[in-house]
């Protein structure tokens, strides 16, 4: 820091004030352009005596230019170092973000694979369930048909039983009447 003290408080304020970094870069670019224009004019326009200055004035201007150039160079160096540090910080931050994103992507891919496996398993279970439902429906239809057949058969059997009971009664009546007739004949033939 001791080496920077001869640059003045403006140069130090610009180095530590990151908010003004873009404005400082623009101002320095404008200053560099103006200095280059001054150098270009002094080199290209020495065609008349009006452009010639005394040597003492040249020495003073050269010293001022050297101080300004060293000031400007130190400011540029400090600014470049500041920008480099900021870029390093950004690279580290972006690297961390990229690693976090990669980790999140890996987690999501693993979860997606588990989901796909579960989805395949669910599809298989759905197919199995569908087969069981179809089998149950078939069995239910069969049971319904058997119940209907059983009811019809039961109804026929009841009808047969009723008919048989009627016939039994008729036969009983006939037997009873024969018995009576036989008794009557037997009584009549008995002396």
Short mmCIF file of the C-alpha atoms (twelve columns), coordinates in Angstrom:
data_MODEL
# 
_entry.id   MODEL 
# 
loop_
_atom_site.group_PDB 
_atom_site.id 
_atom_site.type_symbol 
_atom_site.label_atom_id 
_atom_site.label_alt_id 
_atom_site.label_comp_id 
_atom_site.label_asym_id 
_atom_site.label_seq_id 
_atom_site.Cartn_x 
_atom_site.Cartn_y 
_atom_site.Cartn_z 
_atom_site.pdbx_PDB_model_num 
ATOM 1   C CA . UNK A 1   0.000    0.000    0.000   1 
ATOM 2   C CA . UNK A 2   2.935    2.296    0.570   1 
ATOM 3   C CA . UNK A 3   3.677    2.282    -3.159  1 
ATOM 4   C CA . UNK A 4   0.122    3.375    -3.956  1 
ATOM 5   C CA . UNK A 5   0.137    6.405    -1.659  1 
ATOM 6   C CA . UNK A 6   1.771    8.698    -4.226  1 
ATOM 7   C CA . UNK A 7   -1.145   8.133    -6.646  1 
ATOM 8   C CA . UNK A 8   -3.553   10.262   -4.616  1 
ATOM 9   C CA . UNK A 9   -6.846   9.574    -2.910  1 
ATOM 10  C CA . UNK A 10  -8.811   9.599    -6.209  1 
ATOM 11  C CA . UNK A 11  -6.881   6.635    -7.563  1 
ATOM 12  C CA . UNK A 12  -7.336   4.682    -4.300  1 
ATOM 13  C CA . UNK A 13  -11.045  5.550    -4.171  1 
ATOM 14  C CA . UNK A 14  -11.466  4.297    -7.728  1 
ATOM 15  C CA . UNK A 15  -9.690   1.030    -6.935  1 
ATOM 16  C CA . UNK A 16  -11.812  0.293    -3.859  1 
ATOM 17  C CA . UNK A 17  -15.119  1.579    -5.232  1 
ATOM 18  C CA . UNK A 18  -16.413  -1.267   -7.402  1 
ATOM 19  C CA . UNK A 19  -19.663  0.548    -8.220  1 
ATOM 20  C CA . UNK A 20  -17.781  3.136    -10.277 1 
ATOM 21  C CA . UNK A 21  -15.663  0.541    -12.081 1 
ATOM 22  C CA . UNK A 22  -17.602  0.770    -15.376 1 
ATOM 23  C CA . UNK A 23  -17.591  4.594    -15.302 1 
ATOM 24  C CA . UNK A 24  -13.865  4.603    -14.517 1 
ATOM 25  C CA . UNK A 25  -13.167  2.246    -17.417 1 
ATOM 26  C CA . UNK A 26  -15.123  4.497    -19.783 1 
ATOM 27  C CA . UNK A 27  -13.386  7.646    -18.481 1 
ATOM 28  C CA . UNK A 28  -9.985   6.016    -18.861 1 
ATOM 29  C CA . UNK A 29  -10.801  4.918    -22.393 1 
ATOM 30  C CA . UNK A 30  -11.825  8.502    -23.245 1 
ATOM 31  C CA . UNK A 31  -8.625   9.872    -21.651 1 
ATOM 32  C CA . UNK A 32  -6.495   7.380    -23.538 1 
ATOM 33  C CA . UNK A 33  -8.209   8.376    -26.786 1 
ATOM 34  C CA . UNK A 34  -7.683   12.075   -26.064 1 
ATOM 35  C CA . UNK A 35  -4.004   11.486   -25.222 1 
ATOM 36  C CA . UNK A 36  -3.556   9.480    -28.385 1 
ATOM 37  C CA . UNK A 37  -5.231   12.278   -30.375 1 
ATOM 38  C CA . UNK A 38  -2.853   14.808   -28.808 1 
ATOM 39  C CA . UNK A 39  0.159    12.649   -29.711 1 
ATOM 40  C CA . UNK A 40  -1.184   12.105   -33.230 1 
ATOM 41  C CA . UNK A 41  -1.795   15.831   -33.738 1 
ATOM 42  C CA . UNK A 42  1.665    16.730   -32.516 1 
ATOM 43  C CA . UNK A 43  3.247    14.195   -34.856 1 
ATOM 44  C CA . UNK A 44  1.199    14.870   -37.956 1 
ATOM 45  C CA . UNK A 45  0.700    18.611   -37.879 1 
ATOM 46  C CA . UNK A 46  4.242    19.920   -37.677 1 
ATOM 47  C CA . UNK A 47  4.046    21.692   -40.990 1 
ATOM 48  C CA . UNK A 48  4.327    25.291   -39.896 1 
ATOM 49  C CA . UNK A 49  6.287    27.348   -37.374 1 
ATOM 50  C CA . UNK A 50  3.172    28.034   -35.314 1 
ATOM 51  C CA . UNK A 51  3.283    24.461   -34.019 1 
ATOM 52  C CA . UNK A 52  6.804    24.736   -32.672 1 
ATOM 53  C CA . UNK A 53  7.161    25.290   -28.910 1 
ATOM 54  C CA . UNK A 54  10.228   26.185   -26.860 1 
ATOM 55  C CA . UNK A 55  12.275   23.353   -25.373 1 
ATOM 56  C CA . UNK A 56  11.576   24.412   -21.764 1 
ATOM 57  C CA . UNK A 57  7.831    24.205   -22.434 1 
ATOM 58  C CA . UNK A 58  8.364    20.783   -24.051 1 
ATOM 59  C CA . UNK A 59  10.257   19.514   -20.959 1 
ATOM 60  C CA . UNK A 60  7.494    20.750   -18.606 1 
ATOM 61  C CA . UNK A 61  4.770    19.170   -20.738 1 
ATOM 62  C CA . UNK A 62  6.753    15.954   -21.055 1 
ATOM 63  C CA . UNK A 63  7.172    15.735   -17.266 1 
ATOM 64  C CA . UNK A 64  3.481    16.399   -16.736 1 
ATOM 65  C CA . UNK A 65  2.647    13.786   -19.368 1 
ATOM 66  C CA . UNK A 66  4.990    11.284   -17.709 1 
ATOM 67  C CA . UNK A 67  3.354    11.898   -14.300 1 
ATOM 68  C CA . UNK A 68  -0.093   11.620   -15.902 1 
ATOM 69  C CA . UNK A 69  0.978    8.511    -17.825 1 
ATOM 70  C CA . UNK A 70  2.363    6.888    -14.675 1 
ATOM 71  C CA . UNK A 71  -0.783   7.915    -12.793 1 
ATOM 72  C CA . UNK A 72  -2.940   6.648    -15.629 1 
ATOM 73  C CA . UNK A 73  -0.873   3.469    -15.941 1 
ATOM 74  C CA . UNK A 74  -1.091   2.783    -12.202 1 
ATOM 75  C CA . UNK A 75  -4.835   3.425    -12.263 1 
ATOM 76  C CA . UNK A 76  -5.230   1.128    -15.232 1 
ATOM 77  C CA . UNK A 77  -3.135   -1.547   -13.519 1 
ATOM 78  C CA . UNK A 78  -5.187   -1.249   -10.340 1 
ATOM 79  C CA . UNK A 79  -8.395   -1.326   -12.347 1 
ATOM 80  C CA . UNK A 80  -7.249   -4.361   -14.317 1 
ATOM 81  C CA . UNK A 81  -6.274   -6.135   -11.089 1 
ATOM 82  C CA . UNK A 82  -9.658   -5.287   -9.602  1 
ATOM 83  C CA . UNK A 83  -11.460  -6.576   -12.690 1 
ATOM 84  C CA . UNK A 84  -9.332   -9.747   -12.637 1 
ATOM 85  C CA . UNK A 85  -10.201  -10.339  -8.973  1 
ATOM 86  C CA . UNK A 86  -13.881  -9.811   -9.701  1 
ATOM 87  C CA . UNK A 87  -13.675  -12.211  -12.643 1 
ATOM 88  C CA . UNK A 88  -11.906  -14.784  -10.445 1 
ATOM 89  C CA . UNK A 89  -14.696  -14.432  -7.884  1 
ATOM 90  C CA . UNK A 90  -17.314  -14.801  -10.612 1 
ATOM 91  C CA . UNK A 91  -15.559  -17.876  -12.025 1 
ATOM 92  C CA . UNK A 92  -15.482  -19.453  -8.553  1 
ATOM 93  C CA . UNK A 93  -19.167  -18.597  -8.018  1 
ATOM 94  C CA . UNK A 94  -20.160  -19.921  -11.440 1 
ATOM 95  C CA . UNK A 95  -18.107  -23.068  -10.860 1 
ATOM 96  C CA . UNK A 96  -19.947  -23.631  -7.575  1 
ATOM 97  C CA . UNK A 97  -23.275  -22.988  -9.300  1 
ATOM 98  C CA . UNK A 98  -22.342  -25.391  -12.102 1 
ATOM 99  C CA . UNK A 99  -21.378  -28.066  -9.559  1 
ATOM 100 C CA . UNK A 100 -24.653  -27.490  -7.687  1 
ATOM 101 C CA . UNK A 101 -26.567  -27.717  -10.971 1 
ATOM 102 C CA . UNK A 102 -24.709  -30.912  -11.921 1 
ATOM 103 C CA . UNK A 103 -25.502  -32.401  -8.526  1 
ATOM 104 C CA . UNK A 104 -29.154  -31.392  -8.893  1 
ATOM 105 C CA . UNK A 105 -29.220  -32.837  -12.423 1 
ATOM 106 C CA . UNK A 106 -27.707  -36.112  -11.199 1 
ATOM 107 C CA . UNK A 107 -30.294  -36.270  -8.416  1 
ATOM 108 C CA . UNK A 108 -33.118  -35.536  -10.859 1 
ATOM 109 C CA . UNK A 109 -31.832  -38.130  -13.334 1 
ATOM 110 C CA . UNK A 110 -31.683  -40.759  -10.568 1 
ATOM 111 C CA . UNK A 111 -35.190  -39.813  -9.456  1 
ATOM 112 C CA . UNK A 112 -36.421  -39.944  -13.059 1 
ATOM 113 C CA . UNK A 113 -34.933  -43.439  -13.439 1 
ATOM 114 C CA . UNK A 114 -36.687  -44.541  -10.219 1 
ATOM 115 C CA . UNK A 115 -39.903  -43.000  -11.519 1 
ATOM 116 C CA . UNK A 116 -39.523  -44.823  -14.838 1 
ATOM 117 C CA . UNK A 117 -38.925  -48.123  -13.006 1 
ATOM 118 C CA . UNK A 118 -41.983  -47.489  -10.831 1 
ATOM 119 C CA . UNK A 119 -43.948  -46.529  -13.928 1 
ATOM 120 C CA . UNK A 120 -43.023  -49.817  -15.620 1 
ATOM 121 C CA . UNK A 121 -43.937  -51.705  -12.439 1 
ATOM 122 C CA . UNK A 122 -47.241  -49.807  -12.219 1 
ATOM 123 C CA . UNK A 123 -47.998  -50.614  -15.875 1 
ATOM 124 C CA . UNK A 124 -47.305  -54.295  -15.180 1 
ATOM 125 C CA . UNK A 125 -49.558  -54.202  -12.111 1 
ATOM 126 C CA . UNK A 126 -52.272  -52.461  -14.126 1 
ATOM 127 C CA . UNK A 127 -52.046  -55.185  -16.765 1 
ATOM 128 C CA . UNK A 128 -52.203  -57.903  -14.110 1 
ATOM 129 C CA . UNK A 129 -55.135  -56.169  -12.424 1 
ATOM 130 C CA . UNK A 130 -56.912  -55.853  -15.771 1 
ATOM 131 C CA . UNK A 131 -56.445  -59.579  -16.371 1 
ATOM 132 C CA . UNK A 132 -57.798  -60.359  -12.889 1 
ATOM 133 C CA . UNK A 133 -60.782  -58.055  -13.440 1 
ATOM 134 C CA . UNK A 134 -61.554  -59.794  -16.756 1 
ATOM 135 C CA . UNK A 135 -61.230  -63.184  -15.082 1 
ATOM 136 C CA . UNK A 136 -63.514  -62.048  -12.246 1 
ATOM 137 C CA . UNK A 137 -66.086  -60.750  -14.757 1 
ATOM 138 C CA . UNK A 138 -65.973  -64.082  -16.579 1 
ATOM 139 C CA . UNK A 139 -66.405  -65.972  -13.302 1 
ATOM 140 C CA . UNK A 140 -69.244  -63.661  -12.276 1 
ATOM 141 C CA . UNK A 141 -70.985  -64.342  -15.596 1 
ATOM 142 C CA . UNK A 142 -70.453  -68.059  -15.131 1 
ATOM 143 C CA . UNK A 143 -71.843  -67.910  -11.584 1 
ATOM 144 C CA . UNK A 144 -74.836  -65.908  -12.821 1 
ATOM 145 C CA . UNK A 145 -75.483  -68.443  -15.582 1 
ATOM 146 C CA . UNK A 146 -75.144  -71.323  -13.122 1 
ATOM 147 C CA . UNK A 147 -77.501  -69.618  -10.676 1 
ATOM 148 C CA . UNK A 148 -80.030  -69.094  -13.446 1 
ATOM 149 C CA . UNK A 149 -79.667  -72.728  -14.545 1 
ATOM 150 C CA . UNK A 150 -79.969  -73.861  -10.926 1 
ATOM 151 C CA . UNK A 151 -83.125  -71.772  -10.442 1 
ATOM 152 C CA . UNK A 152 -84.642  -73.172  -13.610 1 
ATOM 153 C CA . UNK A 153 -83.716  -76.718  -12.572 1 
ATOM 154 C CA . UNK A 154 -85.007  -76.074  -9.072  1 
ATOM 155 C CA . UNK A 155 -88.240  -74.723  -10.501 1 
ATOM 156 C CA . UNK A 156 -88.601  -77.805  -12.721 1 
ATOM 157 C CA . UNK A 157 -87.846  -80.056  -9.768  1 
ATOM 158 C CA . UNK A 158 -90.446  -78.275  -7.669  1 
ATOM 159 C CA . UNK A 159 -92.949  -78.638  -10.485 1 
ATOM 160 C CA . UNK A 160 -92.081  -82.380  -10.757 1 
ATOM 161 C CA . UNK A 161 -92.332  -82.766  -7.004  1 
ATOM 162 C CA . UNK A 162 -95.749  -81.131  -7.010  1 
ATOM 163 C CA . UNK A 163 -96.857  -83.369  -9.862  1 
ATOM 164 C CA . UNK A 164 -95.475  -86.409  -8.091  1 
ATOM 165 C CA . UNK A 165 -97.250  -85.441  -4.886  1 
ATOM 166 C CA . UNK A 166 -100.491 -85.088  -6.840  1 
ATOM 167 C CA . UNK A 167 -99.940  -88.481  -8.405  1 
ATOM 168 C CA . UNK A 168 -99.165  -89.954  -5.002  1 
ATOM 169 C CA . UNK A 169 -102.404 -88.514  -3.668  1 
ATOM 170 C CA . UNK A 170 -104.274 -89.862  -6.621  1 
ATOM 171 C CA . UNK A 171 -102.655 -93.235  -6.168  1 
ATOM 172 C CA . UNK A 172 -103.358 -93.072  -2.464  1 
ATOM 173 C CA . UNK A 173 -106.945 -92.292  -3.297  1 
ATOM 174 C CA . UNK A 174 -107.069 -95.132  -5.735  1 
ATOM 175 C CA . UNK A 175 -105.473 -97.500  -3.220  1 
ATOM 176 C CA . UNK A 176 -107.800 -96.266  -0.524  1 
ATOM 177 C CA . UNK A 177 -110.797 -96.729  -2.773  1 
ATOM 178 C CA . UNK A 178 -109.618 -100.231 -3.726  1 
ATOM 179 C CA . UNK A 179 -109.150 -101.030 -0.133  1 
ATOM 180 C CA . UNK A 180 -112.597 -99.868  0.613   1 
ATOM 181 C CA . UNK A 181 -113.907 -101.770 -2.329  1 
ATOM 182 C CA . UNK A 182 -112.061 -104.835 -1.218  1 
ATOM 183 C CA . UNK A 183 -113.421 -104.484 2.278   1 
ATOM 184 C CA . UNK A 184 -116.856 -103.994 0.929   1 
ATOM 185 C CA . UNK A 185 -116.522 -107.085 -1.261  1 
ATOM 186 C CA . UNK A 186 -115.042 -108.930 1.588   1 
ATOM 187 C CA . UNK A 187 -117.865 -107.948 3.884   1 
ATOM 188 C CA . UNK A 188 -120.362 -108.807 1.314   1 
ATOM 189 C CA . UNK A 189 -118.874 -112.192 0.694   1 
ATOM 190 C CA . UNK A 190 -118.588 -113.011 4.295   1 
ATOM 191 C CA . UNK A 191 -121.534 -114.975 5.570   1 
# 
